[in-house]
Each structure stands twice: as C-alpha cells, then as structure tokens.
Amino acid sequence: MEHLDAYIPFDRRLSISHNTPLPDKTTGTVLFADISGFISLTAALAHELGPQRGAEELNHQLNRVYGALIDEVHRYHGSVIGFNGDAISCWFDQDDGFLGTACAFAMQETMRRFETIPISSTNTVSMHIKVAVVQGSVSRFIVGHPDIQLIDVLAGRLLDRMETAGRQLEKGEIIVGEEIVEQFGDHLKTKEWRTAENGERLAVVQSLEIPVPQKKWPEIPPLAPEEIEPWFLKPVFQRLKQGQGRFLSDLRLVVPVFVSFTGIDYDSDPAANDKLNQIVLWVQKILSHYDGHLIQFSMGDIGSYFMIVFGAPVAHEDDSVRAIEAASELISPPPELHFMREVKIGISRGQVHTGAHGGEARSTYGICGEVVSLSARLMSKAEQGQILATSSVVEMADHAYEFKKLGPAKLKGFADPAVLYAVNEKRSEAISGILGTKIKSPLIGRATEREWLMNALQELENGTTHVALIEGEAGIGKSRLMIELFQHYNPEKIVGLSGSGNAVEVTTAYSAWRTVFTQLFDEEISHSHRLNTSETKGDWESAVDKIMHDEPDQIQLAPLLNVVLPLAIPENDLTIEMTGALRAFNTHNLLVKLLKRAANNKPLLIVIEDAHWLDSASWQLLSRVSQEVTPILLVAVTRPMSRPPLEYSQLLKLPHHKLIQLDKLELEAIEALICAQLGVDDLPSQVSSFVHERASGNPFFSEELAFALRDNGFLQIVEKKVEIKHPGDLQSIEFPDTIQEVITSRIDQLSAPLQLSLKIASIIGRVFDISILQGIHPAEPDKEALADQLATLCEADLMRIETPLPEPTYFFKHIITQEVAYRVDA
C-alpha cells in the first residue's frame, strides 16, 4: 500500500495517532497561498507536448511546486487544511502570527525557484505566489459519513477575513491583518496599507526583520489502514491501496457543481458542528445515489460552499443529467435543514486535470481547470434558489430537462461573456424519450434489420405477436433504429409505448416501466398528477377510477400502482400487509392485467431501451409480458452483457423471438451517413477512410468525428462540397467530448486491476501480445492471471483476441478505445 497519511492534515494525523481529539474551538493563524501561472503552464505544456504528455508533465510540475511550499508550512508547525484549485489554506494552531508570517516569507523565497519554468528551448512560463495571513479564533470540525468520506473543516469569521485579505493581493505580495502588524511592531516592514470593502485595514509587508525559529512537527508512525480509509473517497482509496496512485492523474471530461449556502454561525452557535454535519450527510446521501463526489468544502464571506464533481474519479455517459438531478434536490433542503438558507448552484462541463495534487508530505485528490472556476462563477451569479448552467451542460441534458436561456453574462476572470441557462424543470416522462423524437433524415444502413421490424409492425396490426432483442455496443445505432420504428407505426391502429433502463435506478423496482405506464394512462392522469405537486396528491381517486374502471375487484390493489405511476395512492388495510415476494407477485399480476386489457383494445408496441440497466423487477415484468400479453411487438434494446439475467435467456427461448445483433457499418454506409450529416454531396476518400478506420464503423463515433473535423477547421464545406484544409494533420484531431465520455464511463466501471491492465496495454499500442504486456506491467501478474484479465476485457467488448497460439496476441476493438484509455489515465 502507498503511504496514505499525507491525505490527512498533519495536526489531525497527530491527533489520530495519539488518540487525542482536536478542540472544536481554538486560536491561531490562517494562511492562504495562491499560486498564479498554472493556467498558462497547462496551455503551454499541452501545446508543446500534446494533451497526454502535457498532462503528465503538468502533474509533475504542479506537485514540485506544491511539495516545496507544503514543506515550508510543516517547518513552521502548520497544517495544510484544504486545496482550493491552485491555492492552499493552512492553519497554525496557537500561533500569535509569528509562525504563519515567517512561513509566508519562506514560501515567497521558495517560490523564486519556480519563477521561470522552461517549456522548450524558446518558451518559458512564469509562476508567482501571493499570500494572505490573518490571526484569530476558529471552529474545527469533523463532518461526513465514515463510509463515504470524513472531512476536516476549519470555519468561522476568520476564514471570511482570510478571503477578504486574499482579494486585496497582487502578484508576489504578502498581506497581513492589522493584529499581526501589532504583534511584530517595527520588526515587520510595511510597504503600504489597504482598506478592504468591509473597512478592514490590511498591510502589504515586504520584510521580516527578526528571525523566527522553525518549529517542525515530530515524527509519527504511519496510521493503520482502518484509521486512514474513512478520510478518502472510496474509488481513490482503492486505487491507492493497490499501489496505483500514479494512475489517478487523468485528463478527462467532468461536470463540476458548486453549491453555496448560508445560515450557520460557526463562531457563536454551539450547534454549528451538528448543523454542518447534518447538511454534509444529506449532501453525501444525494451524491451517493447519483454517483457524484464531494471534493471540497470551503468557507468565505459569501457563505459556505461545496465543490462537487460528476465524471471523476468515476465517469458515466449521463454525468450532466446526474449533476442536474442531484442539483435539483440540493437546491431545496428538507424541513429538518431549515437553517440552511440562500442555496445557489452553478454547473458547467469541460475537460480538467484530475488526480493526486500536493507533495509527499500532504496530498489531496482534486480537479484543476478553467471549467472549475466557471462553475464557481455561475454559483456566485445565481439568485437564491436558482441553478445556473452553461450551454455545454444544456446540450447534454436538454432531452431530460427544460432550461430558460438568460443570455450572455460577463463573469470575473473570463474574457468572453458566457451564455447562461437556468434549470427549469424535468421534462414529463409521458413525452420524453424516443417516442417523441422525430428525425427527417433517412436511416442509413440496417436495411435487413429495418425490413424485419417493418414486417413485424405490419403483422402486429393483424394481431401477430413478436419479441425482438436488439443488441449492440454504445453508438452503434440501436436508438436510431427504434426512432425509425416509432416513426412508422400507425397510432390509429397501435398503441406505442417506450421505457428505458437507467444506471442510477438499477436498484429501483420497475424503473424502466414508469414511462410505459405514464404514457399508457396519460389521459387518465392530469398534468398536475404527473408533476406530483402537493396540491394534487389528494386527487388520486379520480385517476384510479378511470384506470381501474373495468377491474372493480382489483380496486383495493391500486396502491401497488405507486411503483409505476406518480399518484401517491395511500396504502389500505390489504396492501399495507403485503411485503416482499407477496407484494411483488400481486404487483406483477396487476400490471400484466392492465397491459392485457390495453392490448385487447388495440395492439401494443413497447420498446424498452438500455435494458442492460434494468432492475430485477423490470426484467421479471418484461419476461411475463413477453409470454402473457398479446398482440404485442415487444422490443428490448441492450448492449452486450457478459452475464445476462435469467429472463434474457428465457426471451431467447420464445418461439416468436428475434435476436438482432447490430455490428459496424461498412465504409459506403459511413460515407453516406457523414454526407447526410454534413449536408454535402460526396466526401473525399481520404476523409471517409480516416473516419471509418478511427471509428471502426461505429455510426455515432463517425458522426462526432466528422463534426470535429469540420468544427476544428480540418474540413471546409463550400456549396455542398468538402475541401480538406489540412490533409496531413487529420491524425492530430482531438476526440470530441461526446466520444470520450462514452468510453471513459465504460473504463471507469472496470475494477482497478482491469483498468491498470487496460492502461498498460494502451501504452503498447492497438495490437499487443501478452508477453510484452506482462513484461512491463507494474503489478507483475503471472501470465495466467493476466490472461484471465484480458479475457474479461474481451467479454466487455473492449478487446479482441487476434492470434491465440502459440503466444496470444490481442487488439483493441476500437482505435478510439486505445487512445482514450491512454489519455484518461495519462
């Protein structure tokens, strides 16, 4: 296991080691050190070395600087409490200002070593530090759930003063509070006095005229793993525990979320610790549901705020939607958190550098990038109770949420105005999804599959039942085929319904069937019921009467409909006693009866997308519907599953089933697809061949690559003709965010050992043999264990075996997968 103590502040580490808790109230000095130049360094390294090597070198330079500064903090008996982007907040307990101020000058001197960082023989980047130091009283808390993450908190008005002082700083300066000048007297040379917006006087100081002895921390033995683990995000701890800390550094797409609030007096309220802990536990619970992570808690004169991230250290294809789902809950605290007030939220989306930041003595897992600052600015711009988002978030989530465009706004620290959007409300389940999607362009390729579906649709009108299983990897065109199906059914003769599995709802019973039944009973349920507002919850009786009108013997089972309809029907004496298998049995029976009744009136077309995310109850209902409801065309759409559920196998045994496996499109189809998307008559063979090879015939990847070539100036379209502007540079095209998001989410679902093997293989190249992989693998696995891992990666459809004998050779199924794997774990 790697040395993990560094992820805990030193004084807290000492407290744990000696089993002596730190006091909740204490006095001392707060130091805030802000490093400038990281943004310029990031851009320069990416330009000089490319994104992959640039990210590696950035992490190296970042940690050199942090490490040197943190060493100075520890020499003066300070502890680094938090990392704030390119800044650190430090605490010097029981200090009257001498140690903190001396440390500030020592940090300033240390930073001279990094004033000029060479990038190439002709290019350098300058880095500087500015430091604020104030002295007084603070509160010190531990908050959070130990099974999620404990957080060390420094709070109080002294932190507000620290932030105020920090805003008065210019590059290379040290600024201190008036109380520190009084402590030093003439021994602290003042350059000038400044008055903050709140009237506080602060001194810019230029030299310390008396020596301040260093006060180093004592040596302490390493903490036990069980003492350390509660302070970590679980995915981070698993990587570090297996010695893979260096592979935490990623260049990846994330969705940062900033949440600010007021309402706690950290200095005067004796219940402040408990109140903050209640808030943090509530936030952690919500984030756990959506698989987001609380990265940081900070304080300032605008209140308290959380920095949350979706997409790191674990990514999902729908991180933007997850972020908005979570924000929609966080914006309205429950009654028990009535003291949490003035909640504001900002959300953006973009590429950042993630990983372990700091030095050997103190580290953290964090994210750095311009998009992080953008989310923070949106939070500050938001009104009370408002969620603001950028256009990059809206593009990924407008299928699920409605947004109000607010127009461009100037944000501090950003040269160009940003177009802001306010999150309004979630789109109704009755009108969302493929059922309401219309596409004018014709379906390209898939002629055989389309013909079967059109025939099945025609036969359904005549009362014939079919069950179809459509299988294919992400982006292969499954949803496009379903849109084609829905665009050709006749609603006068067939009832069309659709539902979808959801990665967030894999443990929520019947989650995929909620939209199916909401669509089925759309007319019976008023708009107010669908929104489930408190004013209409009592009106469920009329909706139930309409739904159960010819099932009077089933009326007492109506509360069971709550799992698929937002009616909030109260439990009765019969249903309240139903639990476990008995409740599931009766729910299945009731739902199947309702679908059978509907099919008797008019044949049903039901499509369940993303079936690989179905919960067990949804699979069970799907199996029963396939056998008992007729006439129906039931289509389950899924990615390949290495361990499909029993119900999937049962569907394959039905006499009226059809398995449709979608594979890559051929070159001609990809060329036609790109022409249609770009609005051109033909395509240069160099472009079509390049896209087909890079995307391996995947339609979605092909479209996104074509758009990227156009939007980045590699292609120019003139009068429906394509001109290649930079033919020799096609290979340098960056993969669009949408592609990276799909692949990164798949990689992050793998276990840590599989991720490591995938990473090492990606370094070798698209094709590799097992002996070479074993020879450079840092975990030194034996060949049998490595072969098992590669077999699992093949089952996950990420790799293929090229030659099994005499020495197994493997290859990445997509070039894109290999390159993104290399980049993500750069």
N, C-alpha and C positions, 0 to 999 in steps of 0.2 A: 504494500500500500504506500502511496506517496505521502509525504509529510503534509498533513491537512490542517495542523494547528493554525497556520497562517491565515486561514479564512475566518478567524475569530479575533477581535481586538485584543491586544496584549494584556491589558488590565483585566479583561473578562477571562482570558485564558488563565491568568494567575489566580483569579477568584475561584474558578472551577477546580484548578489543581489543588488549592489549599482548602477547598470546601468552605470558603468564607464569602458570603454574598456581598456584592457591592451595595452601598446605601442608595436609597431611592432619591434622596436629596443630598447635594454636595456642592462644593465651590471649586473653582479652578479657572483655567484659561481655555478658550476655544480658538483654534487656529484654522483658517480657511485658506488653502493654497490653490490658486487657479493657474493652470498651465496653458499658455497660448502657443499655437503653432501646429497642433495635431491635425487640424483640418487641412492645412497646407501640406503637411507631411504625407497625409493619406493620399491626396490628389497627386503629389509629385511621385510617390512610390508606385502608384497604380499606372501612371503614365510611363515611368521609366522601366518598370519590371513587369507590367501586366497585372491583372487582378489577383491571380493566385500567388505569385512570388511577392507581389506588393503587399498582400495581406500578411504573409509570413514575416516579411521584414518590418512591417508596421508593428506587429505584435512584439517583435524583438526590441525595437526602439522604444516603444511605449513602456515596456517593462524595465528597460535600462533606466529610464528617467524616473519612473515611479519607485523603483527599487532604491535608487540613490537618495531620493527625498524621504522615503519611509525610514531608511537607516538613520537619517538625521533626527526624525521625530523620536525614534526609540532611544537615541543617545541622550535626549533631553527628557526622558521619562514620560513621553507622550504615547498616546494610543490612537491609531487611525480608526475612527468610528465608521466612516462611510466614504464611498467613492461616488462623486457626482459628475458623471461624464468624464471630462478632462480636469477634474478638481478633486481634492480630498479634504475631508473635515476631520480635525484631530482634537483630542481632549488631553489636557494636562491637569490631573486631579490635584487638588490642594495647592495649586500654584498661584502665587500672587501676581503673576505676569512676567516674572523674570525668565523662567524656563521657556515659556511659549515665545516670548520676544527674541530670546537668544536663538531659539530654533529657527525662527523666521529669517534671521540674518544668515544662519548656517545654510538654510535651504537656498537662499539667494546666491550665496557663494558657490554652492554645489552646482547650481543651475548653469553657472558660467561654462561648465564642461560641455553643455549641450546647446550653447547659443548658436553654433553653426554645425549642422549635420549634413555631411556630404551625401548627395544622391547619385551623382555621377561626376566625371572629371570637370564638368562645366556647370553643374547645378547643385545648389545648397538650399537648405531650409533653416530659417532662424526660429529658435524656441525661447520663450521667456516665462518668467513666473511673477505673479503678483500675490501678496499675502496680506490677509486681514487678521488682526489679533484683538480680542476683547476678553475681559475678565469679569467673573461674577458667579451667580448661582444657577444651577440647572437641575432638572429631574433626569434620572437614569432608570430606564425600564427594560424589562424583557417581555416581549409580546409575541403572540403567534402560537400555533399548534405544533407541538414537537414532532408529530407525524408528518407535517408539511414543511415547516421551517420556523425556527425561532429567530427573532430579530432584536438586535441591540439598539435601543433608542436613546438618543440624547435630545432633551426637549426643554422648552422654556423661552422666556423673552430674550435670554442671552443669545439664542440662535437667531432671533429676529434682528438683534443688533449686529450679529456677525454678517448676515446677508445685507443689511443696510451698509455696513462698512465696505463690504465687497463691491458694492455698486459705485463707490467713490474712487475705486482704484484705477490707475493707469498702468500700462505695461511696465514691468520691472520695479514697481513700487511696493513698499511695506506701509500699511496704515494701521494705527492702533487706537484704542479707546482712550479717552481723557484720563481714566483711572490708572492706566498703565504709565502714562507720562508722569502722573503724580507719584507713582511708586519709584520710578527711576530718578526723578528730578533732573539735575543738569547732566547726568550720565547718559541720557538718551537725547541725541541731537535731532531736533525737529527741523524739517525743511519748510513745511507750511501747515496751516490749519485749514480744514474744510468743514463746512456745515452741511449735514445731510438734510434731506427733505423733511424729516421729522424734527429738525432743530438740533440734533445731537452733534457735538463738536468732535472731530476726529483728526488725528495728527499723522501727516506723512513724515516718516522718520528716515534718516539717512545713515546713522551710525550709532553703535553702542560703545560707550567709552570705558566701560568696566568689564572685566572678564566674568562670565557666568559659568561656573563649573558644570560639566556634564553630569548627568545622573542616570546611568544606564540601568536597564532592567536586570534583575537577577536571572540566572539560568534556571529553567524549569524543565522537568522531564516531559516528554510528549504525552498528550492526553490519550486516553483509551478511545478506540473507535466508537464505542457506545456513548461516550461523552461528546464526541465531535459531530456525529451524524445528525442530531436534531437541528444543527445550525446550517444545514445545507439543503438546497433544492434536491430532491431525490435523484433526478436524472444526472445532475452534476456529480453527486456523491458516488453514484455507481461507476461513472467514468473514472473518477479519481481513485476510487478503491481498487480498480483493476489496472492502475498504473497508466491510464490513457489521458492524463491531464493535458499533454501537448496537443491532443486531437480535439480538445474543446474549442480551440480557436477556429471560428468559421467566418466565412464571408457569405452571408445569407440574407434572404428576404424576410422581414419581420413586420409586425403591426404593433408599434408602441402605443400604449394607452396611458395618459396621465389623468389622475383623479385628485382634485383638491377639495378640501372641506375645512370648515371652522367649527367652533362650538366647545372646545376643550381648553380650559385654563390650566396649563401644565404647571404653573407656579403656585397657584392658590387653591386649586381644587384637590382635596385629599383623595377623591375618587378618580383622578385623572388617569392613573395607570390602568385601573379596571375598565374605564370607558374606552381608552385606546385599544386595550386588548379585545374588548367586545367587537369593536369595529374591525380590527385586523382578522379576527377569527371569522367574522361574517364575510369579509372580502376573500379570504383564503378558501372558504367553502364554495363560494360562487366560482372562483377561478379554477378550483379543482374539478368542478363539473364540466367546464369548457376547456380544460387542459391548458389554461394560461398560467403565467407565473408572475408573482410579485417579486420584482427585482430590488426595489429600494423604497424606503420610507424616509421622507425628509421634512424639514420644517423651514419656514421663512416668514417674512412679515405679511405674506398673502394668506397664511394659514398652513395647514399640514397637507402633504400630498403624497400619493403613491405613484411609483413608476412600475407599470405592468407591461409584460410583453407576451405576444402570441407569435409563435413561429420559432422560438428559441427557449430552451435547448431542444424542444421537440416541435416539429412543424406539422401542419395539416393543410390540405388543399383549400379548406374554407376558413382560414385563420381570420380573415376580415369579417366574415359573418359571426364567427365565435366572439370576436372582440366586441362587436356591436351588441350581440346577445347579452354578454356579460355587462357591458356599459349600461344597457337598458335596465338591468337590475340594480346596478350600483348607483344610478342616478336618483333612486327613490329608496332611501333607507327605511327599514321596517319600524313600526311604532316603538319597539324596545330600544332603538337607537335614536330616540327623539332629539338627543343632544347633538347629533351630527347634522350640521346645517351648511347651507350655501354650497352644495355639491356642484362641481363643474367638471366637464370631461372633454379631453381633446384626443383625437385618434388620427394617425397618419399611417402610411405604408411605404416601405422602401428598403433598400439594401443597407446593412450595417455590418460592422465588425463585431463579432461576439466572441467571448472566451474569458479566460482567466487573466485578469488585469492586476498589476501590482508587482511585488518583488518576492524574494524568498521569505522575507520577514512578515509580510502582510499582503494578502491577495483577496480578490473577490471575483465572482462571476458576473459579468456585465455586458452591456451593449454600448457601442460608440458609433456615432454617425449623425449627419445633419438631420435625418428624419426624426431622431430622438428629440432634438431641440424643437423641431417643428411641432411635434405633439404637445410639448410643454407650452409653446406659444399659443396653440389653439386652446389649451386649458385656460390660460390666462385671459384669452379673448372671449371665452364663453360666458354667457349670462348664467345666473343661478338656475339650476335645474336643466341646463342645456348640454347636449352632446354635439360637438363640432367635429367634422371630418373633412379630409381632403378628397380631391377628385379621384386619387388612386384607390382610396377605400371605397368610394361610391361605385366605381367601375366593377369592383369585385363583389359588391353586396346589394346592388340595386334590384336584383331578382328577388331578394328576400325582404328588403326594407324600402320604405319611401323616404325621400330626402327633400329638403327645401333648399334651393340654391340661394345663397345670401350675397353672392357677388365677390369681387376681389377685395382683399384687405391687406394693408401693409403690416407686416409683422417684424418686430425688433430682431435684428440680426440677419434678415433676409433681404436681398437686394430687390427681388421681384415680388410683386403682390401675389398673394395666394388666393385662389378661388375657394371659398368656404361653403360647406353644406351643413345644415342642421338635420340631425336624425329625427324623423317624424314618428313613424310607427311601422310595425311589422305588417307586411302585406298579408291579406286574408288567405288562409290555406285553401279556400274554395276556388281562388282564381290564380294561384301561383303554380309553378311547375310547368311541365311540358304540355299540359292540357290547354294552357292559354298561349302557347308560343306559336307564332306564325313566321315562317320563312318563305320568301318569294323565290329564292334561287333553287334550281332543281337539285335533287340528290345525285351526287356523282359517285359512280361505282355502286357496289352492292346490288347489282341487278338481280341476281339469283335470290338473295335474301328478301329483297323488296317484293319480288313476284310471289314468293310463298306467303308473305304477310298479307298482300292484297287479295290473294285467293282465299286465305283464312278469313279475312274480313267479309268477303262475299258469301262464303259458306256460313258465317255466323248469322247473317241476315236470314238465311234459310234454316236456322236452328241447329247448326252443327257446332260442336264444342271442340276447341283446340287449346292446348297448353304449350307455350313456347318458352324455352330457356335461351336467352341471348347472352353470350359470354365473350368478353374481350377486355384487353388492357385499357388503362386510362387514355382517353383521347382517340380511341380507335374508331369512334363514330356510332356508339350504341345509342346515345340520346338523339343524335340526328336521325337515325333510323326510326326511333319512336315518334319523333315530331312528324316524320313523313306518314307514319301510320295514323296519327291523330288528325292530320290534315285531310285524310281521305275517307274517314268514317262518316257515315250519314247520321247526324243526331236525331233525325226524324224516325230512324229505324233502330238505332243502337244507343245505349247509354254509355258514354265514355267517362272513365274514372282513372285517376292516377295517384300513386303514392310513392314514397321514397324512403329508403333507409337513411340513417344519419349517424355519423361516427360519434356524435355527442350523446345520442339516445340509444346506444346499443344495450343499455340495461333498462330502458323504459318500455314496459309492455305495450304492444300494439302501436308503437310509434309510427310505423310506416302506413298503418291503416287509418290514421286520424284524418288525413286529407281525403282518403277514399270515401269515408262515411260523411265527412263535412260536405263534399261535393254531391254525394248522393242525396242528402237531405238539406241541400242549400235552400230550397224554397220553404221548407218547414221551419228552418231556424232563421230568426230575424237577424239583421246586421248587428244589432246590439248584443244578441247572444254570442255571435262569433267573436266579438271583441271582448266578451266576458266581463263587462263592466259591472260594478257593484249594484248599480241601479236596476239591472235587469235580471239579476240572479233569481229573483222570486218568480219570474215569468216562465219557468221551465215547464209548468203543467201543460200549457197550450202546445208547446213544441212536442212534448211526449204524446199528447192525444193525437196529433197529426201523424207522428212516426209510427205509433202502435195502434192505429185506428182499426185494423182488422186482426189484431193479436190481443184481444182483451184478456186472455188467460195469461199473457206474458207481462201485463202492465206492472206487476209487482217487481219484475226483474229490471225495470227501467234504470235504477241506479247503476247497473252494470255498464250502461252506455257511457258513463263518465270517462271511460278509458279511451273512447274514440270521438266523443262529442263534447264541446265546451259548454255543458248545460248546468253543471253543479247541482245535479239532482240529489236531494237528501236521501241518505240510507233509510230503509224501513226495517221493520222487525224481521223480515225474511232475509234481506241481503246483508244486514249487519252481522248475521251469524255465519255468513259464507266467507271462508278463508281458504287460502292455499289451492289445492287441486280441485276442491268442490267449486270454488268461485271461478277458477279458470274453465272448468267443464261447462258451467252454466253460461259463462260469457261467450265461449266458443259457440255454443248452441244458439244463443240469441243472435249473434252476429251473422251466423250462417243462415238462419231463418230469414233475417231481414234481406240478405243478398239473394236468397232463393225467391223470395216474394218479388223483389225487383226484377229478377231475370224472367219470372213468369209473365211480367207485364211487357218487358222489352229486353232483348239480348244485351248482355253486358260485355264491354271491353274494359278490362282492368290491367293496367301496367304498373308494376312495382319496380322502380329503379333502385340502383345501388343496393341490391339485395345482399351483397357481401357485408353490409352493415346492419342487417335485420336482427332484432332481438328474438329470443327463442319463441315468445308468444306469437309474434308476427309470422315466423316460419310455420308454426303449428297451424295457424289460421289459414295461411297460404295453401298448405297441404290439404286441409279439409275442403277449402273452396274448390280446389282443382278436382276433387273427387265427387263433391256433392252438389255444386251449383251448376246448372245448365239451363239454357245455352249460354256459353261464355267463351271469349277469347282471353285467356289469362297469360300475361307475358311477365316473366321475371327476368330482370336485366342485372347482370353481375360481372364483376371482374373475376378472373380465375382464382379459385380458392384452393389452397393446399390441403385444407382439412374441412371440406364442406359438411354441413349438418346432415343428419339422417334424412330430414324432409327433402333435401335436394336430391338425394339418391332415390327417394320414393317418387319424385316427379319424373325422373328419368325412366321409371318402370311403367308409367302410364301408357296405355295403348295409343292414346291420342296426343302424345307429346312430340315436340320437335326441338332438337338441340341445334342452335345456330351459333357457330363459333366464328367471330369476326377476326380476320387476320389483316396484315398490312395491305395497303393499296399498291397496285403496280405503278410504274413510272408514268404511263399515259394518263392514268386517273389522277395522280398527284398533279401533273401538269395542267389538266383541265380544271382541277379544284383551285389551284393558285390563280389561273387566268380568271376564273369566275370571281374570286375574292378581290383581286386587284383591278378588275374591270378592264382587262386587256384581251386582245385577240389571240396572241400567241406569246410564247415565252422562249428566250434563248436557251438552248440545250444546256449551256454551262450552268444556268441558274436552276433549271428543273433537276438536273443530275445532282447538283450540290445539295439542294433541299431534300431530295429523295434519299440520298445517302445519309445525310446527317440525321434526318428524322426517321429513317428506316421504314418509310411508308406509312407512318402514323399521321392521319389527317389533321388532327389538332396541332401537333408539333409542326407539321408542314405549313399550315396557315400562319402560325405565330412566327415562324422563321421568315416567311415571305414578307409579312408586315414589318418585321425588324429590319430586313434588308432595305425595304422602301423607306421606312421612317428614319434610318440612320444614314441615308444618302448613298447607299451602295447601288440602288436602282433609281432610275428616274422614269416616270411614265409621261409620255407625250403622245396625245391623240391615239390612245389605246395601244400604244407600242411601248415596250420596255427597252430602256437603254442601260447598259452596265456602266456605271461611272468609275468604279474602282475594281476592275476584274481580278487583279492579283490579290486583293485584300478580303475576298469573301470569307476565307478561313478565320479571319480575325473577328468576325461578328460575335457580339456578346449574346448569350442565350436570353430570350425575353423572360421577364419575371414570371409570367404565367407558366412557362415550362419548368423553370427552376422550382417553383412552388409545388408542382405535381410530384417531381422526382424527389425533392428534399423530404416531402411528407412521407413518401414510401421508405426512404432510407432511415428516417427517424423512428419508424415503427419497428425496426430490427433491434435485436439485442445488441448490447455493447460489443461483444466479441465478433458478431457478424458485421457490424458497422466497421470495426477495425480491419477485418479481412477485406471487406469491400474497398476500403480506403487504400490499403496497401496494393491491392490488385489494380486499382485505377492509376496508381503511380507507374506501374509497369507498362500499361497500355491497354488497348482494347482486347488484344489476344495475349494470353499468358499461359505458361504451364505451371503445374503445381509445385515442381521442384524449385523454380525461381521464387515463387511466392513464399514457400516455406523458408528459403534461404535468407530472405530479407525481412521476414515477419518479426516484429519486436517481441511478440508474446512467445515465440519459439514453439509453436504447436507441433505435435508429431503429425506425420503425413495422414494417418487415419482420421484424426480429429479434424484436420484441415479439409480433408475430402468430404467429411460429414457437413462441415460448414458450407462448402461450395455446393453440395447437393441441395442444402436448404435454400441457398440463393438462387439456384436453378428452379426449385419449386416455386419460389416467389416471383418467377418470371423476370428476374433481373439479369440472369446469365444463361448461357447455353454451354453444353459440353461439345467441343469440336472434334477431338480425337480421343477416344477412351484408352487406347492402347498404342504402344507399350507404356507411354507416360501421358497421363491425362492432360489435355490442353483445353482451356476454357476461353470463352469470349463474352464480352458484354453484349446483351441483346441490342442495345442502342448505343451508338457513339455518345449520344447526349447523356445517357446514364453514367458512362465512364467519366466524361468531362465534368459533369455536375458533382459526382462523388468526389473527384479530386478537388474541386473548388470548395465544396461545402465544408469539408474537413481539411481546409488548407493549412 
